[in-house]
Amino acid sequence: MAGKKYTVIIIPDKTSGTRRFGVARRTIWVSTFCVLLLFGISVFLVKDRVTLENKISRLEPLHERSVAQRKFLERFGARLNELDGRLSTLRKFEDQLRIMASVKPRGLRNDLGLGGVNKDDQDVSFGGLSPSGRRFVTRLNRQFLDLEQRSSSQKSAFKALVNIFKEKKVVLAHTPSILPARGWLTSGFGHRRSPFTSRRQFHSGIDIVSREGTPIMAPADGLVIKAKREGGYGNILEIRHMQGIVTRYAHNKKNLVRAGMRVKRGNIIAQVGSTGRSTGPHLHYEVRLNGVAVNPMLYIVDTPVARR
């Protein structure tokens, strides 16, 4: 049987003769097997490609959702950073209020971030996230818990300050907590180069540039102890408040109060001018504590001036 052959007859057109050749049975079986194998492989590859395309079509929405979630987490992280900045601003505001109230500054211990997640929290919230995604969410969670603690601490601190303010209402009314004029802050407190000699010198106050005639307000309740013309200061005013604080206003165009008068915070006391030794209309404002010049900005809560 193994040597049995089949005869294949090829009948051409009339111009050629009939051709015959023998083909072994084994060759036919092998050829048939190869054809069927190739057909099966082709069917498998087509089916596998269809399956792969279906998986890809299902993965595309998941990828889009993953990208959307990532963007959401990034925006959430940016929002947390913004809140962190706001809490820092509130902390600075608290420090200013403590200076006004003569209260010891709060320690930094309450600002330390403690937060974190435990294993149970990770099992619930990290399902389906990649390792990088888990690290990102963990960082956000710690930052959120840190902000939560700091906001709670800040709330408690402000409540305590409110009670202190109620007890020190009279003292606070005599604390110069607002700037006396609106304008541009061109020269701060401390050493600077003199606009007249170009030499380094100590500037005992701050300069607020404004239009001539701009109202100058009393920054706190007090008693006017000086209202006259004095050398390089030109028209000058001095107001005595409480706890050894005296404020000075120089280069005024006109003084609107006189010595011995009592003023309240917000009362108009003079007008911005350029009298005395001055390069142009501005207010030279000083705060002196027991006769020593201090930075007026340490007392300021509201800042209605722009910095140049």
C-alpha positions as CSV (number, residue, x, y, z in Angstrom):
1,M,0.0,0.0,0.0
2,A,2.9,2.3,0.8
3,G,4.1,2.1,-2.7
4,K,0.8,2.6,-4.4
5,K,0.6,5.5,-6.8
6,Y,-2.0,7.6,-8.5
7,T,-1.9,8.6,-12.1
8,V,-2.5,12.2,-13.0
9,I,-3.6,12.8,-16.6
10,I,-3.3,16.3,-18.1
11,I,-5.3,16.8,-21.3
12,P,-4.2,19.9,-23.1
13,D,-5.6,21.5,-26.2
14,K,-5.5,19.9,-29.7
15,T,-2.0,21.2,-30.4
16,S,-0.3,19.2,-27.6
17,G,-0.3,15.5,-26.7
18,T,-1.7,14.0,-23.5
19,R,0.7,14.0,-20.5
20,R,0.7,11.5,-17.7
21,F,2.8,11.3,-14.5
22,G,2.5,9.4,-11.2
23,V,2.0,10.8,-7.7
24,A,2.6,8.8,-4.6
25,R,-0.2,8.5,-2.1
26,R,2.0,9.6,0.7
27,T,2.8,12.8,-1.2
28,I,-1.0,13.5,-1.6
29,W,-1.5,13.0,2.1
30,V,1.4,15.2,3.1
31,S,0.2,18.0,0.7
32,T,-3.3,17.8,2.0
33,F,-2.0,18.0,5.6
34,C,0.1,21.0,4.8
35,V,-2.8,22.8,3.1
36,L,-5.1,22.0,6.1
37,L,-2.3,23.2,8.5
38,L,-1.9,26.4,6.7
39,F,-5.6,26.9,6.7
40,G,-5.8,26.3,10.4
41,I,-3.0,28.7,11.1
42,S,-4.6,31.3,9.0
43,V,-8.0,30.9,10.8
44,F,-6.1,31.1,14.2
45,L,-4.3,34.2,13.2
46,V,-7.4,35.9,11.9
47,K,-9.3,35.0,15.1
48,D,-6.4,36.1,17.3
49,R,-6.3,39.5,15.4
50,V,-10.0,40.0,15.9
51,T,-9.7,39.2,19.6
52,L,-6.8,41.6,19.9
53,E,-8.7,44.3,18.1
54,N,-11.6,43.8,20.5
55,K,-9.3,44.0,23.5
56,I,-7.8,47.2,22.2
57,S,-11.2,48.7,21.5
58,R,-12.1,47.9,25.2
59,L,-8.8,49.3,26.5
60,E,-9.1,52.6,24.7
61,P,-12.0,53.9,26.9
62,L,-10.0,52.6,30.0
63,H,-7.0,54.5,28.8
64,E,-9.0,57.7,28.3
65,R,-10.6,57.3,31.7
66,S,-7.1,56.7,33.2
67,V,-5.8,59.9,31.6
68,A,-8.8,61.8,32.8
69,Q,-8.4,60.6,36.3
70,R,-4.7,61.5,36.2
71,K,-5.5,65.0,35.1
72,F,-8.2,65.3,37.8
73,L,-5.6,64.2,40.5
74,E,-3.1,66.7,39.2
75,R,-5.7,69.5,39.3
76,F,-6.6,68.3,42.8
77,G,-2.9,68.4,43.8
78,A,-2.6,72.0,42.4
79,R,-5.7,73.0,44.4
80,L,-4.0,71.5,47.6
81,N,-0.9,73.6,46.8
82,E,-3.1,76.7,46.5
83,L,-4.7,76.0,49.8
84,D,-1.3,75.4,51.3
85,G,-0.3,78.9,50.1
86,R,-3.4,80.4,51.6
87,L,-2.8,78.8,55.0
88,S,0.7,80.2,54.9
89,T,-0.8,83.7,54.2
90,L,-3.2,83.2,57.1
91,R,-0.3,82.3,59.3
92,K,1.5,85.5,58.4
93,F,-1.7,87.4,59.1
94,E,-1.9,85.8,62.5
95,D,1.7,86.8,63.2
96,Q,0.8,90.4,62.4
97,L,-2.3,90.3,64.7
98,R,-0.1,88.8,67.5
99,I,2.3,91.8,67.1
100,M,-0.7,94.2,67.3
101,A,-2.0,92.4,70.4
102,S,1.5,92.1,72.0
103,V,1.1,88.3,72.2
104,K,4.0,85.9,72.0
105,P,4.3,84.3,68.5
106,R,2.9,80.8,68.2
107,G,5.5,78.0,67.9
108,L,6.0,76.0,64.7
109,R,5.2,72.7,66.2
110,N,1.5,72.8,65.1
111,D,2.6,73.3,61.5
112,L,4.4,70.0,61.1
113,G,2.8,67.6,58.7
114,L,1.7,64.4,60.4
115,G,-0.8,62.6,58.1
116,G,-0.5,59.4,56.2
117,V,-2.6,56.3,55.2
118,N,-2.7,52.8,56.7
119,K,-2.8,49.4,54.9
120,D,-6.6,49.2,55.1
121,D,-7.0,52.6,53.5
122,Q,-4.6,51.5,50.7
123,D,-6.6,48.3,50.1
124,V,-9.8,50.3,49.7
125,S,-8.6,53.3,47.7
126,F,-5.7,51.9,45.6
127,G,-7.5,49.2,43.8
128,G,-6.5,49.1,40.1
129,L,-3.9,51.8,40.4
130,S,-0.4,51.5,39.1
131,P,2.6,51.8,41.6
132,S,3.2,55.4,40.4
133,G,-0.5,56.1,40.8
134,R,-0.5,54.7,44.3
135,R,2.5,56.9,45.3
136,F,0.8,60.0,43.8
137,V,-2.5,59.3,45.7
138,T,-0.5,58.6,48.9
139,R,1.3,62.0,48.6
140,L,-2.0,63.8,48.0
141,N,-3.6,62.1,51.0
142,R,-0.7,63.1,53.3
143,Q,-0.9,66.6,52.0
144,F,-4.6,66.7,52.6
145,L,-4.3,65.4,56.1
146,D,-1.6,67.9,56.8
147,L,-3.8,70.8,55.5
148,E,-6.7,69.5,57.6
149,Q,-4.6,69.6,60.7
150,R,-3.1,73.0,60.0
151,S,-6.5,74.5,59.2
152,S,-7.9,73.2,62.5
153,S,-4.9,74.6,64.3
154,Q,-5.3,77.9,62.5
155,K,-9.0,78.1,63.4
156,S,-8.1,77.5,67.1
157,A,-5.4,80.2,67.0
158,F,-7.8,82.8,65.5
159,K,-10.4,82.0,68.1
160,A,-7.9,82.6,70.8
161,L,-6.8,85.9,69.2
162,V,-10.4,87.1,69.0
163,N,-10.8,86.6,72.7
164,I,-7.5,88.5,73.3
165,F,-8.7,91.3,71.0
166,K,-11.9,91.6,73.0
167,E,-9.8,92.0,76.2
168,K,-7.4,94.5,74.6
169,K,-10.0,96.6,72.6
170,V,-8.7,99.9,73.9
171,V,-5.0,99.0,73.3
172,L,-5.8,97.9,69.7
173,A,-7.6,101.1,69.0
174,H,-4.4,102.9,69.8
175,T,-2.2,100.6,67.6
176,P,-1.3,102.1,64.2
177,S,-2.5,99.1,62.1
178,I,-3.3,100.8,58.8
179,L,-1.3,102.9,56.5
180,P,-2.1,106.6,56.7
181,A,-2.3,107.4,53.0
182,R,-2.9,105.7,49.6
183,G,-0.1,105.7,47.0
184,W,3.1,103.9,46.1
185,L,5.6,102.6,48.6
186,T,8.9,103.8,47.1
187,S,11.3,103.6,50.0
188,G,11.1,101.2,52.9
189,F,12.5,101.1,56.5
190,G,16.2,100.6,56.9
191,H,19.4,101.5,55.2
192,R,19.2,103.0,51.7
193,R,21.1,105.2,49.3
194,S,20.3,108.9,49.9
195,P,18.5,110.6,47.0
196,F,20.4,113.8,47.8
197,T,24.0,112.6,48.6
198,S,23.9,109.1,47.1
199,R,25.5,107.9,50.3
200,R,24.3,105.0,52.4
201,Q,22.1,106.2,55.2
202,F,19.5,104.9,57.6
203,H,15.8,105.6,56.7
204,S,13.8,105.8,59.9
205,G,10.4,105.3,58.2
206,I,8.7,104.6,54.9
207,D,7.9,106.9,52.0
208,I,4.5,106.8,50.3
209,V,4.3,108.7,47.0
210,S,0.9,110.2,46.2
211,R,-0.6,113.3,44.6
212,E,-0.3,116.6,46.4
213,G,-3.3,117.1,48.6
214,T,-4.1,113.4,49.1
215,P,-5.7,113.0,52.6
216,I,-3.5,111.6,55.4
217,M,-5.5,109.6,58.0
218,A,-4.7,108.8,61.6
219,P,-3.8,105.1,61.7
220,A,-5.0,104.7,65.3
221,D,-6.6,106.6,68.2
222,G,-4.3,109.1,69.9
223,L,-3.3,112.5,71.0
224,V,-1.6,115.1,68.7
225,I,1.6,116.2,70.4
226,K,3.2,118.2,67.6
227,A,1.9,120.1,64.6
228,K,4.4,122.6,63.2
229,R,7.1,123.2,60.6
230,E,10.4,121.6,61.5
231,G,13.6,121.8,59.3
232,G,14.0,119.1,56.7
233,Y,10.7,117.5,57.7
234,G,8.7,120.5,56.6
235,N,5.2,120.5,58.0
236,I,5.3,117.7,60.6
237,L,2.7,116.0,62.8
238,E,3.3,113.6,65.7
239,I,0.6,111.6,67.5
240,R,1.1,109.8,70.8
241,H,-0.8,106.5,71.1
242,M,-0.5,103.9,73.9
243,Q,2.3,101.7,75.2
244,G,5.0,104.2,74.2
245,I,4.0,104.3,70.5
246,V,4.4,107.7,68.6
247,T,3.7,108.1,64.9
248,R,5.2,110.9,62.8
249,Y,4.0,112.4,59.4
250,A,6.4,114.7,57.5
251,H,6.5,116.9,54.3
252,N,2.8,117.6,54.7
253,K,1.3,120.3,52.4
254,K,-1.0,121.3,55.3
255,N,-1.7,120.1,58.8
256,L,-5.4,119.9,59.6
257,V,-5.1,119.3,63.4
258,R,-3.3,121.0,66.1
259,A,-1.4,119.9,69.2
260,G,-3.6,118.8,72.1
261,M,-6.4,117.5,69.8
262,R,-7.5,113.8,70.2
263,V,-8.1,111.9,67.0
264,K,-9.7,108.6,66.0
265,R,-8.5,106.0,63.5
266,G,-9.5,107.1,60.1
267,N,-9.7,110.9,60.9
268,I,-8.2,113.1,58.3
269,I,-5.2,114.9,59.9
270,A,-3.2,116.4,57.1
271,Q,-2.5,116.5,53.3
272,V,0.3,115.0,51.3
273,G,2.8,117.6,50.2
274,S,6.5,118.3,49.5
275,T,7.6,120.7,52.2
276,G,11.0,120.6,53.7
277,R,13.8,118.5,52.2
278,S,11.8,116.5,49.6
279,T,12.2,115.4,45.9
280,G,8.4,115.5,45.3
281,P,5.0,115.0,46.9
282,H,5.1,112.1,49.3
283,L,4.4,111.2,52.9
284,H,7.3,110.2,55.2
285,Y,5.7,108.0,57.9
286,E,7.5,106.8,61.0
287,V,6.5,104.7,64.0
288,R,8.6,105.1,67.2
289,L,8.5,102.8,70.1
290,N,9.8,104.4,73.4
291,G,11.7,106.8,71.2
292,V,13.3,104.2,68.9
293,A,12.3,104.1,65.2
294,V,10.8,100.7,64.2
295,N,9.5,99.3,60.9
296,P,5.9,100.6,60.5
297,M,5.0,97.6,58.3
298,L,5.3,95.4,61.4
299,Y,2.0,96.9,62.6
300,I,0.1,97.1,59.3
301,V,-2.8,94.7,58.8
302,D,-4.3,96.2,55.7
303,T,-1.9,97.5,53.0
304,P,-3.7,99.9,50.6
305,V,-0.5,100.9,48.8
306,A,1.3,99.5,45.8
307,R,5.0,98.8,45.8
308,R,7.1,100.3,43.1
